[in-house]
Amino acid sequence: DLKCVCATGLRRQRTTNKNSLFERERERKRKRSRKGLWGAVWSVEPELSIESRMPERELRNRVVRIASDKVDGKEGTVGEKDTNANGTTVRGSAACVVPLGNAGREKALEGFRKPYDIPDEFPEMSAVLGVIPKHCFEKPLTTSLSYMFASLFLTVSLPVLAWKTLPTPDVTSPVSVLCWLVYAFWEGTIATGCWVVAHECGHNAFCENKYIQDSIGFVLHSALLVPYFSWQRSHAVHHSRTNHLTEGETHVPETTCEGDSGIAKLRLFDWIGEDAFAVVNLFNHLVLGWPAYLLTGATGSPARGFSNHFVPSNDALFPGNWKAKVLASDVGIVAVLFALYEWSVVYGATQVVALYALPYLFVNMWL
């Protein structure tokens, strides 16, 4: 009846009271029963269990073995002497508390890692689609429109409310800066709902009518400075090669054999250290990542080379009639940029930056 538990460190329990050990075990089980789904444990063996959420490196350092009062088939009794692995004499149930050791940890970790065997054959896509209920493929226009109008209402209402209630934007006022940053976060988060609606249009998941969904996707994405048809094509390529290490369309890892970029990043890592490098990566990913991808195809597959979502010069990414769709996307972007310019002329650039530009950055971060 061995139990493998995650403790705060490798500790020996030096109690001589057998009942106290039972009390602690009962309390531990009671607490674990309250954890619900997130406190579930993986069963390693009938007599072993480990907490699944503990990172492996923590598990290596913190796993201890607590046995019952049976040691090698003998009943332990209070006051009975025994010797632990270090040769130290202990009494009663304390004799059963010893570190797992390297072999024991590895045995527990085998169950923790849960390796996955890749099958030799996968089912055809038609077989997968065939077992999905038909109602899952239904795309009622009224339901999709209700989601769209809900997102639009919230996205338009919050800027109006903010401009009427928040202090005038002023970079010299800490209170003003804080208020407008909080607004930008929430407005950007809400506007991401409109982005996602257009995303579903690009996936042909909004409604049955292709012209309606492409029109809605075009307007919503253009309003967020996303070239709809260009993105629709590159996003389809992304899903056809999701997580492919060399042919994926986004987040393809760099290598040192592809040129100076990968080597330069390694040198930067060595120069500024891991923590500073993480901060640089966060800024690049959250602030510069999306515009860099649209303009240069950053993190895209080196097999397709340089790409620009506004210029259909990449035949591998934009073949055939997709070139005309890229140019159509440009029309939408130019129209929105012109509208923003007119807005700044009439109401001032400060209002455009506060109400649109700052939330736009947060929308990009969520992507």
KOLZA-859324 format. One line per 5 residues: number of its first residue (from 0); for each residue x, y, z of C-alpha. Coordinates in nm, 3 decimals. Layout:
<recs>
NUM	X,Y,Z  ...
</recs>
This chain:
<recs>
0	0.000,0.000,0.000  0.255,0.257,-0.111  0.156,0.609,-0.193  0.370,0.852,-0.392  0.283,1.212,-0.301
5	0.414,1.554,-0.391  0.546,1.718,-0.077  0.715,2.050,-0.008  1.050,1.882,0.011  1.210,1.555,0.107
10	1.117,1.534,0.470  1.128,1.265,0.735  0.839,1.236,0.967  0.970,1.161,1.313  0.645,1.093,1.490
15	0.602,0.783,1.706  0.225,0.806,1.712  0.076,0.564,1.460  -0.264,0.731,1.477  -0.121,1.069,1.368
20	0.000,0.912,1.043  -0.351,0.786,0.972  -0.491,1.130,1.055  -0.259,1.302,0.807  -0.336,1.050,0.535
25	-0.709,1.094,0.590  -0.674,1.474,0.578  -0.468,1.456,0.259  -0.730,1.242,0.088  -1.005,1.474,0.208
30	-0.831,1.780,0.064  -0.759,1.600,-0.261  -1.125,1.508,-0.299  -1.211,1.878,-0.297  -0.976,1.964,-0.582
35	-1.213,1.831,-0.845  -1.095,1.817,-1.205  -0.782,2.029,-1.160  -0.661,1.822,-0.866  -0.699,1.490,-1.044
40	-0.418,1.241,-1.006  -0.268,1.008,-1.262  -0.264,0.644,-1.155  0.082,0.502,-1.210  0.032,0.161,-1.048
45	-0.230,0.020,-0.813  -0.010,0.129,-0.527  0.140,0.446,-0.676  -0.014,0.780,-0.773  0.137,1.118,-0.852
50	-0.015,1.460,-0.888  -0.041,1.537,-1.260  -0.004,1.915,-1.248  0.339,1.916,-1.086  0.610,2.006,-1.340
55	0.849,1.717,-1.404  1.156,1.895,-1.269  0.967,1.972,-0.948  0.845,1.615,-0.932  1.203,1.487,-0.954
60	1.305,1.690,-0.651  0.999,1.661,-0.433  0.863,1.307,-0.458  0.881,1.107,-0.136  0.753,0.762,-0.051
65	0.524,0.713,0.244  0.444,0.353,0.324  0.185,0.212,0.553  0.288,0.030,0.869  0.361,-0.284,0.666
70	0.732,-0.311,0.599  0.845,-0.616,0.404  0.527,-0.795,0.507  0.570,-0.713,0.877  0.336,-0.502,1.081
75	0.504,-0.194,1.230  0.411,-0.106,1.585  0.455,0.203,1.791  0.788,0.194,1.968  0.933,-0.070,1.737
80	1.285,0.012,1.621  1.393,0.000,1.260  1.670,0.142,1.044  1.613,0.364,0.742  1.818,0.388,0.420
85	2.073,0.619,0.584  2.137,0.383,0.874  1.958,0.608,1.121  1.744,0.429,1.379  1.383,0.546,1.382
90	1.073,0.414,1.549  0.735,0.287,1.435  0.585,0.423,1.113  0.868,0.675,1.072  1.075,0.381,0.950
95	0.852,0.367,0.640  0.928,0.722,0.521  1.228,0.717,0.287  1.318,0.900,-0.037  1.217,0.724,-0.356
100	1.568,0.740,-0.497  1.656,0.778,-0.864  1.505,0.445,-0.967  1.179,0.518,-0.787  1.150,0.864,-0.934
105	1.208,0.734,-1.287  0.942,0.471,-1.233  0.692,0.734,-1.120  0.787,0.970,-1.402  0.721,0.704,-1.663
110	0.355,0.725,-1.578  0.370,1.104,-1.549  0.509,1.147,-1.901  0.252,0.911,-2.052  0.424,0.855,-2.391
115	0.199,0.843,-2.696  0.247,0.572,-2.958  0.189,0.708,-3.308  -0.029,0.463,-3.501  0.085,0.328,-3.834
120	-0.235,0.439,-4.008  -0.475,0.727,-3.953  -0.842,0.730,-4.058  -0.937,0.913,-4.376  -1.088,1.258,-4.336
125	-1.415,1.128,-4.479  -1.430,0.867,-4.202  -1.374,1.133,-3.936  -1.641,1.361,-4.083  -1.878,1.069,-4.115
130	-1.904,1.013,-3.739  -1.969,1.381,-3.657  -2.343,1.453,-3.608  -2.501,1.641,-3.898  -2.623,1.928,-3.684
135	-2.258,2.019,-3.611  -2.224,2.124,-3.976  -2.526,2.352,-3.975  -2.449,2.724,-4.010  -2.767,2.920,-3.937
140	-2.732,3.277,-4.057  -2.950,3.420,-3.780  -2.730,3.272,-3.507  -2.411,3.398,-3.669  -2.559,3.744,-3.719
145	-2.662,3.759,-3.354  -2.302,3.698,-3.249  -2.179,3.956,-3.498  -2.420,4.229,-3.387  -2.344,4.159,-3.020
150	-1.972,4.207,-3.084  -2.034,4.516,-3.298  -2.257,4.675,-3.035  -2.002,4.630,-2.759  -1.712,4.736,-2.982
155	-1.884,5.063,-3.083  -2.048,5.142,-2.748  -1.738,5.131,-2.528  -1.544,5.406,-2.719  -1.847,5.636,-2.704
160	-1.885,5.574,-2.331  -1.512,5.615,-2.270  -1.487,5.948,-2.453  -1.776,6.087,-2.251  -1.663,5.965,-1.909
165	-1.284,5.929,-1.901  -1.047,6.224,-1.850  -0.912,6.396,-2.159  -0.617,6.203,-2.302  -0.297,6.360,-2.168
170	0.041,6.187,-2.167  0.161,6.411,-1.885  -0.116,6.293,-1.651  -0.058,5.950,-1.491  -0.428,5.916,-1.415
175	-0.523,5.987,-1.775  -0.261,5.746,-1.910  -0.377,5.470,-1.675  -0.745,5.520,-1.760  -0.687,5.508,-2.134
180	-0.459,5.206,-2.112  -0.729,5.020,-1.920  -0.982,5.127,-2.181  -0.749,5.017,-2.462  -0.711,4.672,-2.309
185	-1.085,4.613,-2.275  -1.175,4.769,-2.608  -0.906,4.565,-2.782  -1.032,4.250,-2.611  -1.393,4.321,-2.714
190	-1.294,4.415,-3.072  -1.118,4.080,-3.098  -1.469,3.936,-3.104  -1.526,4.113,-3.437  -1.191,3.978,-3.555
195	-1.302,3.625,-3.466  -1.633,3.667,-3.650  -1.438,3.759,-3.963  -1.208,3.465,-3.893  -1.509,3.231,-3.906
200	-1.613,3.391,-4.234  -1.268,3.313,-4.369  -1.315,2.950,-4.261  -1.651,2.929,-4.442  -1.815,2.872,-4.104
205	-2.040,3.181,-4.078  -2.329,3.081,-4.303  -2.418,2.882,-4.614  -2.409,3.183,-4.844  -2.047,3.242,-4.945
210	-2.108,3.594,-5.074  -2.268,3.707,-4.749  -1.995,3.566,-4.529  -1.711,3.698,-4.746  -1.871,4.043,-4.751
215	-1.903,4.046,-4.372  -1.552,3.911,-4.325  -1.413,4.167,-4.570  -1.576,4.462,-4.391  -1.486,4.351,-4.037
220	-1.128,4.257,-4.115  -1.070,4.571,-4.320  -1.194,4.779,-4.027  -0.919,4.615,-3.820  -0.659,4.671,-4.097
225	-0.646,4.304,-4.191  -0.636,4.224,-4.566  -0.922,3.974,-4.562  -0.867,3.767,-4.876  -0.489,3.768,-4.842
230	-0.522,3.644,-4.485  -0.789,3.392,-4.588  -0.544,3.228,-4.828  -0.238,3.229,-4.600  -0.450,3.109,-4.308
235	-0.573,2.814,-4.514  -0.210,2.726,-4.589  -0.135,2.758,-4.218  -0.404,2.504,-4.130  -0.291,2.266,-4.400
240	0.056,2.257,-4.240  -0.020,2.333,-3.876  0.287,2.294,-3.651  0.498,2.164,-3.938  0.857,2.248,-3.847
245	0.959,2.348,-4.200  0.644,2.400,-4.409  0.413,2.573,-4.160  0.290,2.919,-4.249  0.339,3.071,-3.903
250	0.569,3.016,-3.605  0.819,2.810,-3.800  1.130,2.783,-3.578  1.451,2.933,-3.711  1.764,2.726,-3.753
255	2.128,2.824,-3.763  2.168,2.681,-4.112  1.913,2.914,-4.274  2.128,3.225,-4.263  2.230,3.494,-4.020
260	1.891,3.540,-3.847  1.903,3.226,-3.631  2.268,3.277,-3.542  2.202,3.641,-3.454  1.928,3.539,-3.212
265	2.154,3.288,-3.043  2.420,3.555,-3.001  2.162,3.797,-2.861  2.051,3.527,-2.615  2.410,3.472,-2.499
270	2.469,3.846,-2.470  2.161,3.963,-2.276  2.071,3.640,-2.094  1.756,3.430,-2.076  1.528,3.671,-1.887
275	1.603,3.974,-2.103  1.576,3.761,-2.415  1.229,3.648,-2.302  1.122,4.014,-2.266  1.251,4.093,-2.616
280	1.065,3.792,-2.756  0.743,3.897,-2.582  0.765,4.247,-2.729  0.843,4.116,-3.076  0.561,3.863,-3.063
285	0.290,4.078,-2.904  0.363,4.417,-3.062  0.561,4.365,-3.381  0.469,4.006,-3.469  0.140,4.055,-3.654
290	0.244,4.355,-3.868  0.576,4.183,-3.941  0.392,3.873,-4.060  0.160,4.069,-4.288  0.444,4.276,-4.438
295	0.727,4.024,-4.461  0.585,3.679,-4.385  0.786,3.668,-4.062  0.792,3.320,-3.902  0.652,3.173,-4.225
300	0.801,2.882,-4.411  1.142,2.946,-4.570  1.026,2.712,-4.848  0.782,2.981,-4.967  1.024,3.266,-4.911
305	0.943,3.633,-4.856  0.576,3.727,-4.874  0.370,4.040,-4.841  -0.004,4.025,-4.782  -0.053,4.353,-4.970
310	0.159,4.272,-5.277  0.075,3.943,-5.455  0.429,3.873,-5.568  0.467,3.534,-5.396  0.334,3.273,-5.639
315	0.366,2.992,-5.386  0.140,3.168,-5.135  -0.091,3.355,-5.374  -0.133,3.148,-5.690  -0.381,3.208,-5.974
320	-0.685,3.424,-5.899  -0.567,3.487,-5.542  -0.357,3.773,-5.679  -0.671,3.965,-5.773  -0.819,3.892,-5.429
325	-0.506,4.035,-5.265  -0.557,4.358,-5.458  -0.925,4.361,-5.354  -0.812,4.333,-4.993  -0.587,4.634,-5.047
330	-0.890,4.839,-5.152  -1.054,4.772,-4.816  -0.739,4.866,-4.624  -0.694,5.190,-4.820  -1.059,5.283,-4.758
335	-1.021,5.235,-4.382  -0.693,5.430,-4.371  -0.861,5.715,-4.556  -1.151,5.706,-4.307  -0.905,5.723,-4.018
340	-0.733,6.018,-4.179  -1.062,6.203,-4.220  -1.151,6.121,-3.860  -0.826,6.278,-3.740  -0.884,6.586,-3.952
345	-1.231,6.644,-3.812  -1.186,6.540,-3.448  -0.810,6.544,-3.399  -0.538,6.281,-3.402  -0.555,6.246,-3.023
350	-0.903,6.100,-3.041  -0.803,5.857,-3.315  -0.500,5.736,-3.118  -0.694,5.701,-2.793  -1.008,5.538,-2.930
355	-0.865,5.331,-3.219  -0.486,5.298,-3.231  -0.427,5.186,-2.872  -0.703,4.922,-2.874  -0.575,4.810,-3.216
360	-0.244,4.715,-3.052  -0.426,4.499,-2.798  -0.626,4.328,-3.072  -0.295,4.232,-3.235  -0.164,4.102,-2.904
365	-0.458,3.861,-2.873  -0.382,3.718,-3.217
</recs>
